[in-house]
Amino acid sequence: MVPAPISEAGSTAERPAAASAAGSVPWSHRRFFDALGALGRLRVVSRSGPSTFEALCRFGPYGFGHGHMNALTDAYHWHLALDGFGHVRSCDTVHERSGRRVLFFELRERAEAAPFLFIYLHREKGEEFDAQRERQFAAIHAELSGGRALEPQAVSR
């Protein structure tokens, strides 16, 4: 895999607001990743066969190239093949075991596929969500709660 370049255009300081009036701006890979950067500390859960990997991180600068998104977080380096990420859904529900409210995204190849990645808004045990983060998520959730196909992202090959 050839890594994609990371550009400052993907830094949180230069990102446009992620939320918009319902349905007025199509959802693209870039818009989704911009939204992640604005949501603060995240818990990323990846399931592969019998393995579950979890990491707490902040989504940092990212770029697109060679069909991939390439990002830095404060915990790891991430490559994502964009042709395998075509659908996203947001969820606002209660966690079965803990009984706590959870806000998260399911990333899928397509609508009918099982999620390959879950990205939760993280908060410490016993804490409530920060009101600003909760409002940001609610605005995104208004558009993504039913699931949404992502517009193809123009990237270099």
N, C-alpha and C positions, 0 to 999 in steps of 0.2 A: 504494500500500500504506500502510495506517495502522499506524505502529509500535505495538507492545504496550508497556505500561508495564513498567519494571524495578522489581522490588520487593526489599526487603532480605530477604524470605522466601527468595529464591533465592541469598542469599549463602552462601559455604561455611561460615561460622561457625555458621549456623543450620540447615544441612542435616542430615537424618537419615542414618544409615549406609545406603549404597547396597546392600550385599550382605546377603542373608538366607539362611536355610536354603533349599535348592533347591526352587523352585516354591512357596514359602509365601506370597509376596507377588507379585501380578501386576506385570508391567513396564508402566509408563506412560511418557509423555514426561517427566513430572516426575522419576520415579525414574531414568531414563536420564541426564537432564541433571544431577541431583544427583551421580550416579556420576562424570560427567566432571569436575565441580568438585573432586572428591576425588583425582583421578589426577595432578594436577600438570601439568607442561609437556607439551603435545600438539603433534603435527604434523597439521594438517588438510589433506587433499588433496581438491580438487574438480575433477572432470573435466566439461567441457562442450564437446562437439564436438571440434575439434582442439586445444583449450586445456586445460592442466593448471595449476591454481593451488595453491601450497603456502604454508602459513603456520605459523610456530611461535608458540604462544600458551598462555596459561593461561585456562581458562574461568572467567568472573567472574559477577557478579550477573545474574540473568535474570528474566523474567516472561512471562506468557501474556496474550494479549488479541487480539481481532479475528481469531481463527483462526491466530495466529502465536506462535512463541516468539521473544522479542527478548532478545538477550544482549550483554553487553560482554565483550570479551577485552582483554588488554593489547596486542593488535595490531590489532584491527578490531572493528566493530560488526556483529552477525549477526542476520538475520531468517530464520526458517524457517517456511514454511507447513505447519502440522501435518497437514493432510489429505494431504500428499504424503510424509509420513514415517510409515509404518505398520509397518515391520519392521526389526529390527536383529539382526545376527549378530556375535559376537566371534570373533577368529581368533588363534591362537598358532602361528606357522609360521616357516620360514626364508626370508628374502628371496632371490630367485633370483640377483640380480647381486652382492650384497654377501656373501652367506653368513651374515649375522647373523640372530639370532632377532628377530622382530617381533611385537608385541602390538597388535592394532587392532580397530576396529569398522567394519562396513559398514552404512551407512544406506541403506534402500531404501523405495520407495513401498509395495511388497508383496513377498511372499516370492519370487515368480518374476521380479520386475523386476531389472534391472542396478543395482548400487549407484550412487548419485549422489554419495556422500561417503564418504571413508575417514578415520577419526580414529585416529592412531597414538599410543602412549605414546612420547614423545621421550626420547632419551638421546644424549649426545655421542658422536662417533665413538670407538671403542675402549673405551667404558665399558660396564659391565654395568648391568642394571636395579637400582634401589634395591630392597632386599628388601621393604620395606613396600609400595611401589607394586606390586611383582610379586604379593604376597599379595592385595592389593585386586583386582587384575585377575583373578587366579585364582578368587576367590570369584564375581566377576561372570561370568567365562567358564564356570564350572560350570553356570550357568543359560542363557547366551546362545550357547554354542558351536554348537548345532544350529539357531540362528535362532529368533526369537520375535516374534510379532505383538504390537504394543503396544496396551494398553487405550486406548480413546478418552479424550482429555484434555478435561475440562470447561473451556472457555475462553469468554470473552465474545465476542460477534460484533459 
